[in-house]
Amino acid sequence: MTSEINQTQRTKLKRLPKRGNFDREMVYKILDEAFICHIGFSVDGQTFVIPTAYGRKGDTLFVHGSAASRMMREMSKGIDVCITVTLVDGLVLARSAFHHSINYRSVVIFGKAEIVTEEAEKNEALFAFTEHLIKGRWADVREPNSKELKGTTVLKLEINEASAKMRTGNPIDDEKDMNLDCWAGLIPLKIQAENPIDDSLLKDGIEVPDYALNYER
């Protein structure tokens, strides 16, 4: 894979193209920091956008769900899908209402998903999901059994058609508004973990693992 993702008609940025980024490393960095993607797809003329968790291994994105899920069933037919991920980094407060904005990092991926049928690859995908949420957790838990794997549909999508887009920095006000008596600036935002809470049925003597106690995103 090249370090730069080739632009296509679907990924070419038409508005504010200077905010676009096609560097594969940047795309993966955003994907690896976020928790939730939104999957857009159409069935019989009706468009759906469904939020779901995901995992990544190399140049492949994995999604999973119940074998009875309509989204998983339709995607497994090889229909076109659009997957988006967004991180909000801050609120941008300008001197005028018009120029208020948000600092963000986002990714859009187009493609067709393939169903994962082999048990070993399914297990590999579920490992990717678990480690995506909290690194180090897989080694502590019971792995999925055959019944659980059979009841779970796993789909994979190669990250070949994708783009990142982001906004950073200060408000961009009109020159005539610069002397207004109004505060302008940034309110940074971030995900911050609080102290872990024991399950009420947790056995005595089990300590909170370090990856939960010192969780960072």
VEXTIVEX-188167 format. One record per residue (C-alpha): residue in one letter; x, y, z. Coordinates in pm, 1 decimal, decimal comma. Example, Ala and Ser with C-alpha at 12.3 -4.5 7.8 and 13.67 -1.06 7.14 Angstrom:
# residues 2
   lotor         px         py         pz
       A     1230,0     -450,0      780,0
       S     1367,0     -106,0      714,0
# end
This chain:
# residues 217
   lotor         px         py         pz
       M        0,0        0,0        0,0
       T      119,1      351,1      -82,5
       S      138,3      613,3      192,0
       E      -99,2      836,7       -5,4
       I     -456,7      727,3      -80,9
       N     -548,1      805,1     -440,4
       Q     -829,8     1056,9     -479,8
       T    -1146,8      951,3     -661,5
       Q    -1454,6     1141,8     -776,8
       R    -1622,0     1040,9     -451,2
       T    -1338,3     1141,3     -218,2
       K    -1224,7     1458,4     -392,1
       L    -1305,4     1751,8     -163,5
       K    -1509,9     2018,4     -336,4
       R    -1556,4     2257,3      -43,3
       L    -1249,6     2384,4      144,1
       P    -1015,4     2132,1      -19,9
       K     -721,0     2275,8      176,1
       R     -862,1     2098,5      481,2
       G     -837,6     1763,3      308,8
       N     -573,5     1501,9      377,2
       F     -513,8     1179,4      185,2
       D     -219,9     1056,4      389,1
       R     -291,6      698,4      493,5
       E     -116,8      743,4      829,0
       M     -339,3     1041,3      913,3
       V     -654,5      852,9      811,1
       Y     -556,6      559,3     1032,2
       K     -464,7      783,5     1325,0
       I     -815,1      932,9     1324,7
       L     -978,3      591,0     1287,8
       D     -774,3      452,5     1577,3
       E     -868,6      736,1     1812,7
       A    -1244,4      737,5     1752,6
       F    -1491,8      486,8     1897,2
       I    -1795,2      499,2     1670,1
       C    -1845,2      506,8     1295,5
       H    -2168,1      582,5     1107,1
       I    -2249,2      355,0      814,9
       G    -2468,0      488,4      535,8
       F    -2640,2      250,0      292,6
       S    -2959,4      230,6       86,0
       V    -3216,0      -48,5       62,9
       D    -3507,5      -28,3     -182,3
       G    -3471,3      348,7     -213,4
       Q    -3460,0      407,0      163,9
       T    -3133,0      542,7      304,7
       F    -3015,2      439,4      651,8
       V    -2729,0      573,8      863,4
       I    -2641,4      346,4     1154,6
       P    -2385,1      412,6     1430,5
       T    -2172,0      115,1     1529,8
       A    -1836,8       17,4     1678,0
       Y    -1552,2      -92,9     1455,3
       G    -1195,8     -216,0     1456,2
       R     -901,1     -185,0     1219,7
       K     -621,1     -420,6     1129,5
       G     -374,7     -289,5      875,3
       D     -561,5     -163,7      569,1
       T     -887,3     -335,6      665,6
       L    -1181,3     -201,2      864,4
       F    -1402,1     -453,2     1047,3
       V    -1761,8     -409,1     1162,9
       H    -1972,6     -667,4     1339,8
       G    -2324,1     -727,2     1460,3
       S    -2597,6     -981,5     1511,5
       A    -2654,3    -1230,5     1231,3
       A    -3016,5    -1104,3     1233,4
       S    -2915,0     -739,5     1174,4
       R    -3059,4     -582,6      858,7
       M    -2750,9     -366,4      814,4
       M    -2517,5     -666,0      831,6
       R    -2742,4     -871,1      605,0
       E    -2762,4     -599,9      338,7
       M    -2394,1     -506,5      355,5
       S    -2295,7     -871,1      313,9
       K    -2456,7     -857,5      -33,2
       G    -2174,8     -627,6     -148,9
       I    -2376,2     -304,3     -171,6
       D    -2204,3       35,5     -179,4
       V    -2157,1      184,7      166,6
       C    -2020,0      507,9      307,8
       I    -1853,5      501,3      649,6
       T    -1777,3      818,7      844,2
       V    -1586,8      888,7     1166,5
       T    -1559,3     1226,1     1341,5
       L    -1355,5     1356,5     1634,9
       V    -1454,6     1691,4     1784,9
       D    -1149,5     1877,9     1917,9
       G    -1302,6     2209,1     2018,3
       L    -1560,7     2483,0     1976,4
       V    -1453,7     2787,9     1777,7
       L    -1620,7     3106,4     1901,6
       A    -1593,4     3395,6     1658,9
       R    -1698,6     3758,6     1690,4
       S    -1986,4     3701,4     1451,2
       A    -2244,7     3424,0     1464,1
       F    -2171,5     3339,7     1099,8
       H    -1807,3     3247,5     1162,2
       H    -1859,9     3018,3     1462,6
       S    -1719,2     2674,4     1387,3
       I    -1585,8     2347,3     1527,3
       N    -1231,4     2213,7     1522,0
       Y    -1257,5     1853,2     1410,2
       R    -1090,2     1558,3     1239,8
       S    -1297,9     1331,0     1020,6
       V    -1267,5     1039,1      781,3
       V    -1496,7      925,5      500,3
       I    -1457,3      577,3      349,8
       F    -1638,0      438,0       44,5
       G    -1647,6       74,8      -59,0
       K    -1816,3     -262,9      -52,6
       A    -1794,5     -494,1      246,5
       E    -1714,0     -864,9      238,3
       I    -1846,0    -1117,9      485,3
       V    -1589,5    -1296,9      701,4
       T    -1671,7    -1667,0      716,5
       E    -1367,4    -1838,5      864,7
       E    -1374,5    -1872,8     1242,2
       A    -1008,2    -1777,4     1282,4
       E    -1051,1    -1452,0     1090,9
       K    -1371,7    -1374,7     1282,6
       N    -1181,5    -1418,1     1606,7
       E     -906,4    -1192,6     1471,3
       A    -1166,4     -925,4     1394,2
       L    -1319,5     -948,5     1742,7
       F     -968,9     -910,7     1884,8
       A     -934,4     -590,7     1678,2
       F    -1268,2     -458,5     1812,6
       T    -1175,9     -527,8     2173,9
       E     -825,1     -386,4     2152,2
       H     -959,2      -81,4     1967,2
       L    -1176,9        3,6     2268,0
       I     -917,4      -70,1     2533,4
       K     -570,9     -201,7     2458,5
       G     -466,1     -501,0     2665,5
       R     -817,5     -620,6     2750,5
       W     -826,9     -926,1     2522,1
       A     -562,2    -1110,9     2724,3
       D     -775,5    -1090,5     3041,2
       V    -1113,5    -1207,7     2910,8
       R    -1267,4    -1529,7     2782,0
       E    -1245,7    -1547,5     2404,4
       P    -1565,8    -1599,1     2201,4
       N    -1679,1    -1959,1     2170,7
       S    -1807,2    -2126,1     1852,6
       K    -2171,6    -2051,8     1934,3
       E    -2099,1    -1682,1     1987,4
       L    -1895,2    -1662,1     1668,2
       K    -2175,3    -1832,7     1473,2
       G    -2427,1    -1576,7     1600,3
       T    -2205,5    -1282,6     1503,2
       T    -2171,2    -1146,0     1152,3
       V    -1834,1     -987,9     1078,3
       L    -1775,2     -777,8      768,6
       K    -1451,4     -635,0      636,2
       L    -1389,8     -341,5      406,6
       E    -1057,3     -257,0      247,5
       I     -957,6      107,7      302,9
       N     -881,4      193,5      -58,7
       E    -1115,4      489,5     -117,3
       A    -1095,8      730,4      174,0
       S    -1016,6     1086,8      273,7
       A     -958,8     1282,8      591,9
       K    -1073,9     1638,0      655,0
       M     -997,5     1860,2      950,9
       R    -1019,2     2210,3     1091,3
       T     -768,6     2352,0     1339,2
       G     -683,1     2692,0     1475,4
       N     -852,1     3016,3     1570,8
       P    -1172,8     3184,2     1456,8
       I    -1160,5     3346,3     1113,4
       D    -1346,6     3675,2     1151,3
       D    -1410,8     3949,5      899,1
       E    -1169,8     4237,2      940,9
       K    -1454,1     4480,2     1014,3
       D    -1555,4     4268,8     1317,3
       M    -1213,7     4251,6     1482,2
       N    -1279,6     4548,6     1713,1
       L    -1616,3     4427,4     1840,9
       D    -1648,5     4406,1     2220,3
       C    -1703,0     4033,3     2212,9
       W    -1483,0     3749,7     2341,4
       A    -1347,6     3519,1     2072,2
       G    -1136,8     3207,5     2101,4
       L    -1139,6     2831,8     2142,1
       I    -1296,1     2592,1     2391,5
       P    -1085,3     2272,6     2361,7
       L    -1275,3     1945,9     2408,5
       K    -1147,1     1594,8     2474,4
       I    -1261,4     1254,4     2595,5
       Q    -1151,9     1207,3     2955,5
       A    -1196,9      885,0     3150,7
       E    -1318,5      898,4     3509,8
       N    -1234,7      648,8     3783,5
       P    -1337,7      288,8     3703,0
       I    -1638,3      149,8     3895,5
       D    -1638,9     -215,2     4003,8
       D    -1920,1     -437,8     3880,2
       S    -2155,8     -497,5     4173,9
       L    -2107,7     -874,8     4128,7
       L    -1727,7     -861,8     4101,3
       K    -1547,9    -1132,0     4302,2
       D    -1355,3    -1011,8     4606,7
       G     -984,8     -950,8     4564,3
       I     -983,5     -851,7     4197,8
       E     -799,2     -526,3     4142,2
       V     -873,7     -275,1     3868,4
       P     -624,9     -341,9     3585,5
       D     -379,3      -71,2     3494,3
       Y     -527,0      -25,0     3145,3
       A     -862,6       65,0     3305,3
       L     -719,1      268,5     3591,3
       N     -501,8      482,4     3362,7
       Y     -721,3      481,6     3052,8
       E     -647,9      749,9     2795,3
       R     -785,0      819,1     2449,2
# end
